[in-house]
Amino acid sequence: AQSVAQPEDQVNVAEGNPLTVKCTYSVSGNPYLFWYVQYPNRGLQFLLKYITGDNLVKGSYGFEAEFNKSQTSFHLKKPSALVSDSALYFCAVRTGRGSTLGRLYFGRGTQLTVWP
Amino acid sequence: DSGVTQTPKHLITATGQRVTLRCSPRSGDLSVYWYQQSLDQGLQFLIQYYNGEERAKGNILERFSAQQFPDLHSELNLSSLELGDSALYFCASSVGLAGGNYNEQFFGPGTRLTVL
């Protein structure tokens, strides 16, 4: 069965410091990995994805994520956090085959708070 | 703005009632997905339609049903509502069925359903 784990419910970081939001996954076959961000009273916004190729993926708003196949992880990173980055972050995975093709499996979300 | 629209934004109703949530996908997108976001279950996939046909089913209750119309908009029907159905319901769309390297899902702003 496909699943995603975000081990931290909350991450707190000071503005200007680097941030990491962790994600591990379990999937049959090759994973297609995504990060989404949700601001209060808004829908999910796509940040970045890993499909194949370079393990370091760059996305919107200065975010990047590193795919690690051996550790089945896809951690979200940013070198210098902004207060405006404070939001709820979701990691998601989908498979590339089978009856669940297209369906996204989401983690529980990590609330990121960046303080001034 | 993702280009996915959902109506209504908010819906308050009573137990036992029936409601219809509407979604218009981004222009050109053929796939529509429905997700439910609740505090206890997190983000759960409900159902997917592609070009008018049901393609995948997730944790969707029998009291719930959906359809996609020829103009590609979709409706999610929730009947015999219970208190536990209170949640944020998201619609997402993507270009294709699921495969392909550029097939991320774009989410609408959601419909917040409150069952009293």
Interface residues (C-beta under 8 A of the other chain):
Chain A: F34 Y36 R42 G43 L44 Q45 F46 K49 I51 T52 F90 R94 G96 S99 T100 L101 G102 R103 L104 Y105 F106 G107 R108 G109
Chain B: S2 V4 S31 Y33 Y35 G42 L43 Q44 F45 Q48 Y50 R55 A56 G58 F90 A92 S94 L97 A98 G99 N101 N103 E104 Q105 F106 F107 G108 P109 G110
